Amino acid sequence: MGSGDKLRSQVEQELREILVRGSAPLMGLNTMYLYHMGFCDRDGNPVDLPKGKYLRPLLCLTMCAALGGDPEKAVPAAASLELGHRTSLIFDDIQDRGLQRNSRPTVWSIWGSDQAINAGLALSSYGRLALYRLKDKGVPDAIVLRSCEILETATIDLCWGQYRDLHLVDVGKVSVEDYVDMIRGKTATLFGAACELGALLASRSEGTMEIARDFGLNMGTAFQIHDDYLGIWGEEEEVGKTANDLIEKKRTLPVVLAIEMAPGYPSVDADTIGRFLKQNQIRPEEAEILKRWMESIGVPEKVREMEKTHLLAAADSLGDLALSPEWNERMNSLLNRAVDRNL
């Protein structure tokens, strides 16, 4: 078993300790959140399904080890990050009316929105309780409290990003800066918190924690930009589904860029794009026309350029950290996986 597999296994075991062994029967509530985590089917029967890549927990544990800390002591924090992330997905699916996640029906689509909210709130509470398990690892109370502060602040930032995401749907024109600011909250903040927590549990140096957080924020931003690219130009075998963000009228970075770049290109202008987005339904052939026009004015290249900018910024931050060669290689591997993956 490689080091990454070992860390992932430790996180999954911690999650089971928290959610399965640590919970009392709650009239089906536990079935909902265990189903969401991939631990059981909709009837509560245990299943052996892929549990996800646990990228945020792995970032936390790898950063801790890379800075000379003991990743074993950081496992509760890593589990807490995953529970926070999974909580946000339950609520995101409710807001987006998403029917599928990880090739399974979403929680709300089975049990309804009202019960899904209960499942999400319970899962978020388990996420906070997970941090208190740091005390069982010998982590001082002051560091446990600081860990709570970091994660709760990140959660507020995530909610702010989600608010902005919903708000921007009704805004006539969205700037690229507004969009990047939004995904920095909605997506990147947990990446930043993961690295900051790892640094806290290893070095407790404010300067090191700040650099680690900047690394995570830029990595998370590149991660979401790459996701936006795949949502239009990704191959089905790479993203695990048909790339149909245009058909679903999602206001992702390529669309924001297309509207901004439209002036000066008479073939399709911003008003035409706006009409596409206002239609009740976009047919595949209409989406294909818009996609080809976006290619003709260089939108894909601009998306990849922005992705590269954030990757380079993340790499610069990594270079400012005193990491051993072995762990530096592993951190760079995680960074590269952020834009070369199906996560």
C-alpha positions in Angstrom: 0.0 0.0 0.0 1.4 3.4 -1.0 1.6 6.3 1.3 -1.4 8.0 -0.4 -3.5 4.9 -0.1 -2.5 4.5 3.6 -3.5 8.1 4.4 -6.8 7.6 2.5 -7.5 4.4 4.4 -6.8 6.2 7.7 -9.3 9.0 6.8 -12.0 6.5 5.8 -11.5 4.5 9.1 -11.8 7.8 11.1 -15.0 8.7 9.2 -16.4 5.2 10.0 -15.5 5.7 13.7 -17.3 9.1 13.7 -20.4 8.2 11.7 -21.0 4.5 12.0 -19.7 3.4 15.4 -20.3 6.8 17.1 -23.9 7.3 16.1 -27.1 5.9 17.6 -30.0 4.9 15.4 -31.8 8.1 14.4 -35.0 6.8 12.7 -33.4 6.8 9.2 -31.4 10.0 9.5 -28.1 8.1 9.7 -29.1 6.1 6.6 -29.3 9.4 4.6 -25.8 10.7 5.5 -24.2 7.3 5.4 -25.6 6.8 2.0 -24.3 10.2 0.9 -20.8 9.2 2.2 -21.0 5.9 0.2 -21.1 3.6 3.3 -24.6 2.1 2.7 -27.4 1.8 0.1 -30.7 3.7 0.3 -32.1 0.9 2.5 -29.2 1.2 5.0 -27.4 -2.0 3.9 -23.6 -1.7 4.0 -22.0 -1.4 0.5 -18.5 -1.5 -0.9 -18.4 1.5 -3.2 -15.7 4.0 -4.1 -15.7 6.6 -1.4 -14.0 9.4 -3.4 -10.4 10.6 -3.6 -10.5 12.4 -0.3 -8.3 15.2 -1.9 -8.9 17.8 0.8 -8.0 15.3 3.7 -5.0 14.2 1.7 -3.8 17.8 1.3 -4.1 18.3 5.1 -2.2 15.1 6.0 0.4 15.5 3.3 1.1 19.2 4.3 1.4 18.2 7.9 3.9 15.5 7.1 5.8 17.7 4.6 6.4 20.3 7.3 7.7 17.7 9.8 4.5 16.9 11.6 2.9 13.6 12.4 0.1 13.0 10.0 -1.5 10.5 12.3 -2.3 13.3 14.7 -4.0 15.3 11.9 -6.4 12.5 10.9 -9.4 13.9 12.8 -8.9 17.3 11.1 -8.7 15.6 7.8 -12.0 13.7 8.5 -13.6 17.0 9.5 -12.6 18.6 6.2 -14.2 15.8 4.3 -17.4 16.0 6.3 -17.6 19.7 5.7 -17.1 19.2 2.0 -19.7 16.5 1.8 -22.2 18.6 3.8 -21.8 21.3 1.2 -22.6 18.8 -1.6 -25.9 17.8 0.0 -27.0 21.5 0.1 -25.5 22.2 -3.4 -27.6 19.3 -4.8 -30.8 20.7 -3.2 -30.1 24.2 -4.6 -29.2 23.0 -8.1 -31.9 20.3 -8.1 -29.1 17.8 -9.0 -30.4 14.3 -9.5 -27.1 12.4 -9.7 -23.8 12.5 -7.8 -21.1 9.9 -8.2 -23.4 7.9 -10.4 -26.0 7.5 -7.6 -29.3 9.4 -7.0 -28.7 12.4 -4.7 -30.0 12.5 -1.1 -32.7 15.0 -1.8 -34.0 13.2 -4.9 -34.6 10.1 -2.7 -35.8 11.5 0.6 -36.9 15.0 -0.4 -35.3 18.4 0.3 -36.6 18.8 3.9 -35.1 15.5 5.1 -31.9 16.2 3.1 -31.5 19.5 5.0 -31.6 17.5 8.2 -29.0 15.0 6.9 -26.7 17.9 5.9 -27.1 19.6 9.3 -26.3 16.4 11.1 -23.3 15.8 8.9 -22.0 19.3 9.5 -22.3 18.7 13.3 -20.3 15.5 13.0 -17.7 17.5 11.1 -17.3 19.9 14.0 -17.3 17.0 16.6 -14.5 15.3 14.6 -12.1 18.2 15.4 -12.5 17.5 19.1 -11.0 14.1 18.5 -7.7 15.9 18.0 -7.5 15.9 21.8 -7.3 12.1 21.8 -4.2 12.5 19.6 -2.5 14.7 22.3 -3.1 18.0 20.5 -3.2 20.9 23.0 -6.6 22.5 23.6 -5.4 25.9 22.2 -4.5 24.2 18.8 -7.9 22.4 18.8 -9.7 25.7 19.2 -7.6 27.3 16.5 -8.4 24.4 14.2 -12.1 25.0 14.9 -11.7 28.7 14.0 -10.0 27.8 10.7 -12.6 25.4 9.6 -15.6 27.5 10.7 -14.1 30.5 8.9 -13.7 28.4 5.8 -17.3 27.2 6.0 -18.5 30.8 6.2 -16.4 31.6 3.1 -17.9 28.6 1.3 -21.4 29.8 2.1 -20.5 33.2 0.9 -19.2 31.7 -2.4 -22.4 29.7 -2.8 -24.5 32.8 -2.1 -22.6 34.6 -4.8 -23.0 31.7 -7.2 -26.8 31.8 -6.9 -26.8 35.6 -7.0 -24.7 35.8 -10.2 -27.3 33.8 -12.0 -29.7 36.8 -12.0 -27.0 39.4 -12.8 -27.0 40.6 -16.3 -23.2 40.7 -16.8 -20.7 38.9 -14.6 -17.1 40.0 -14.8 -14.3 37.4 -14.8 -13.0 38.9 -11.5 -16.4 38.4 -9.9 -16.5 34.8 -11.0 -13.0 34.0 -9.8 -13.8 35.7 -6.5 -16.9 33.5 -6.2 -15.1 30.2 -6.8 -12.4 31.2 -4.4 -15.0 31.0 -1.8 -17.2 28.2 -3.0 -14.4 25.8 -4.0 -11.0 27.0 -3.1 -11.6 27.9 0.6 -11.6 24.3 1.8 -8.4 23.6 -0.1 -6.8 26.6 1.7 -8.2 25.4 5.0 -6.9 21.9 4.5 -3.3 23.2 3.9 -3.6 25.7 6.8 -4.7 23.0 9.2 -1.9 20.7 8.1 0.6 23.5 8.7 -0.9 24.4 12.1 -0.7 20.8 13.3 2.9 20.6 12.1 4.6 23.9 12.7 2.2 26.3 14.4 4.0 29.1 12.6 1.7 31.9 11.4 3.9 32.6 8.5 4.1 29.0 7.4 0.3 28.6 7.8 -0.3 31.7 5.6 1.9 30.4 2.8 0.3 26.9 3.0 -3.2 28.5 2.8 -2.2 30.5 -0.2 -1.0 27.3 -1.9 -4.3 25.6 -1.2 -6.4 28.6 -2.4 -4.6 28.8 -5.7 -4.7 25.0 -6.1 -8.5 25.0 -5.4 -9.0 27.9 -7.9 -7.2 26.0 -10.6 -9.2 22.9 -9.7 -12.5 24.7 -10.3 -11.3 26.4 -13.5 -10.3 23.0 -14.8 -13.7 21.6 -13.9 -15.3 24.4 -15.8 -13.2 23.6 -18.9 -14.2 19.9 -18.6 -17.8 20.9 -18.4 -17.7 21.9 -22.0 -14.7 20.3 -23.6 -14.1 17.3 -21.4 -14.3 13.8 -22.8 -17.0 11.6 -21.3 -14.5 8.9 -20.1 -12.5 11.6 -18.3 -15.3 13.4 -16.5 -17.5 10.4 -16.0 -20.5 12.0 -17.8 -21.3 14.0 -20.9 -19.9 17.5 -20.9 -23.1 19.4 -21.0 -22.6 22.7 -19.0 -23.9 24.7 -22.0 -27.1 22.6 -22.3 -27.7 23.1 -18.6 -27.0 26.8 -19.0 -24.4 27.0 -16.3 -22.7 30.3 -15.9 -19.2 28.9 -15.7 -16.0 30.6 -16.5 -16.0 29.8 -20.3 -19.4 31.5 -20.6 -18.3 34.5 -18.6 -15.2 34.8 -20.7 -17.2 34.4 -23.9 -19.5 37.3 -23.0 -16.5 39.5 -22.1 -14.6 38.6 -25.2 -17.6 38.9 -27.6 -17.2 42.6 -28.6 -15.3 42.7 -31.9 -16.5 39.3 -33.1 -19.5 39.8 -35.4 -20.3 36.1 -35.9 -21.9 35.8 -32.4 -22.2 38.7 -29.9 -23.0 38.9 -26.3 -26.7 39.4 -26.9 -26.8 36.2 -28.8 -25.1 34.4 -25.9 -27.6 36.0 -23.6 -30.5 34.7 -25.6 -29.1 31.2 -25.4 -28.9 31.4 -21.6 -32.5 32.8 -21.3 -34.0 30.0 -23.3 -36.0 27.4 -21.2 -34.0 24.7 -22.9 -31.0 24.7 -25.1 -30.9 21.9 -27.7 -27.6 20.0 -28.2 -27.2 21.4 -31.7 -27.6 25.0 -30.4 -25.0 24.3 -27.7 -22.7 22.9 -30.3 -22.9 26.2 -32.3 -22.1 28.2 -29.2 -19.2 25.9 -28.3 -17.7 26.2 -31.8 -17.9 30.0 -31.7 -16.3 30.0 -28.3 -13.4 28.0 -29.8 -13.1 30.4 -32.7 -12.4 33.4 -30.5 -10.0 31.5 -28.2 -12.1 30.9 -25.0 -10.6 27.4 -24.3 -7.1 28.8 -24.5 -8.0 31.7 -22.2 -9.4 29.3 -19.7 -6.3 27.1 -19.7 -4.1 30.2 -19.4 -6.0 31.3 -16.3 -5.7 27.8 -14.9 -2.0 27.8 -15.5 -1.6 31.2 -13.7 -3.1 29.8 -10.5 -1.1 26.6 -10.8 2.1 28.6 -11.1 1.1 30.7 -8.1 0.5 27.6 -6.1 3.9 26.2 -7.1 5.5 29.4 -6.1 3.9 29.1 -2.6 5.1 25.5 -2.4 8.6 26.6 -3.2 8.5 29.1 -0.2 7.8 26.2 2.2 10.7 24.2 3.7 9.6 20.7 2.6 11.7 17.6 2.3 12.4 16.5 -1.3 10.2 13.4 -0.8 7.2 15.3 0.5 7.7 18.2 -1.9 7.3 15.7 -4.7 4.1 14.3 -3.2 2.7 17.8 -2.8 3.5 18.6 -6.4 1.8 15.3 -7.4 -1.4 16.4 -5.6 -1.2 19.8 -7.3 -0.9 18.2 -10.8 -3.8 15.8 -10.0 -6.0 18.8 -9.5 -6.0 19.5 -13.2 -5.5 16.0 -14.5 -8.2 14.0 -12.9 -11.8 12.8 -12.5 -12.4 13.8 -8.9 
